[in-house]
Amino acid sequence: MKILFVHQNMPGQYRELIQWLAAQGGHELVFLTQRNPAPQLAGVKTVVYKPHHRPAKDAYGLSKVWEEAAGAGFGAAMAARQLERAHGFKPDLVLGHTGWGELTFFKQIWPDVPILGFFEYFYNMEGGLVGFDPDDPVSEHAPFINHARNMVPFANIQSVDLGHVPTEWQKNTFPTSFHSKFYTCHDGIRTDLLGPDPKASLSLGRLDRPLTREDEVFTYMARNLERARGFHIFMRALPKILTERPNARVLVIGGDEVSYGRKSTHKHGFRGEMEEEVGHMLDWDRVHFLGRVPYTEYCRIVQLSRCHIALTMPFVMSWSLLETMAMQATVVSSDVASVREAITHGETGLLVDFFDPGALATQVIDVLANPGDYAHIGPAARAHVVGTYDFMTRCLPEHIRQMNSLVPNDRWIALPG
């Protein structure tokens, strides 16, 4: 099959799927992306495109998101047209993320080519990021801005033949009028490549020996250290944890950028803001900010952790939550609907009130002090992820079935196994 993938930040949610397709052979795979330099994947032709237009910094707020999406969409469409004209490539199927408008004009290029679009999130005034944090009150214009943001999915539900959402919670952020075009299935976690490792160790520059499972290590991880992923709650819980567990050491993974929500006005960003608030109460010898780390190192850190903290406001469930569960971590997370889809409190993880640093600290302290009481959680978490989110056995077969449903059967992809 000839398949065109479209995602401004290659490979995005298609990391596992495109690598599996390439490994099967017999498919012509092209990835259209803005990322430059883009990762080079064996068996995949990568094409970098530029948006045709970007809005000015002072563009009108209610149309700015659509203006940017239209520019990205037209740029992607012109790149697709050039693929056919210059290289003779016309796909049997297009897969792409709808959130940045890249798929908006593809039917104007190829009216007869089916499109399977990834729908990630729909902005609402209740039940999601907006209005959740009382420290970040919404303006009276928020309903209008939200609705304007949603012009992109409103346009793209008309552009696609089929939509894909990873979780029920994400599906339910969208209007029910979208649901008849949706199928729900997670992108998939390679649980066959993840698991516990009792021999995991990690060397840190300021320690004279590697950390192992024998050490009292707990961890916090987010792509960026920001409000949406509860960094402020974690930092406010940290003094109590370190005071009551004098041998504990915390490893913090995450960058200092902002993925969601507003930026901090502090000159050193949100991390600097939180260090200023609670830093005088911390034993800094036992606090290790590691920044963003290579994937293999991230896995070792989780594997040696006695308790992993994964906080989030009601938002898209991160891959890392499921990956840590697949590695049999004892996860403490937020008691919000998006997380409750994956974690049952006391069975596959532990849930605390997002806004209660004291409750978070108490729960982490108890896990560190009484690991035997929580020994069942890691294996149960892994079993749940294997049974529900495993890429090879659960998610890949469903994705292939849905892709095949859009093309003639003489072009079908063989189901694994």
Summary of the structure (lengths in Angstrom):
residues: 417
radius of gyration: 22.4
end to end distance: 18.8
largest distance: 67.0
contacts: 1361
relative contact order: 0.11
helix: 42%
strand: 17%
